[in-house]
């Protein structure tokens, strides 16, 4: 697992082998994350359009998180994201 890209205080994009995951910061006063696994179509779109695709997807999730609730992923429980994020930020 590694971080592919991020927008501070907005989203983080992760990859583990062929799987990609997106975590998006949502809310106002009460902040929370929405974590999803990207579908194969979304992965293909990311590979075709790059960061701009993820930015638009993250905006969609942030503005309407309930639409994505059925896609909730528990990848945070499967990986040591603290170390992954720390390594990413130290490499920048």
C-alpha positions, 0 to 999 in steps of 0.5 A: 500500500502506498499513497499515489497523490493527495490534496491537503485537507481534501483527499488521499488516493492510495494504491495496493497492487491493482486496487485503488482507494480514495478517502475524502474529508467531508463535513463542516464543523463535524468532519468525517472521512468517506473511504471507497475502493475505486471501481475498475471504470474509475481506475481506468478514468484515473489512468486516462485523465489523471489527477483531474478525475480524482479531484472531480470524484472527491468533490462529488463525494464531499458534496454528497457523501450519502450517495457513496455510503453503499461503497464504504470500504474498510481498507483503513483496518487492513493497512497501516495507513499511518506509516504509509502517509508518513512515508509519503509526506517525508518523501515530498 
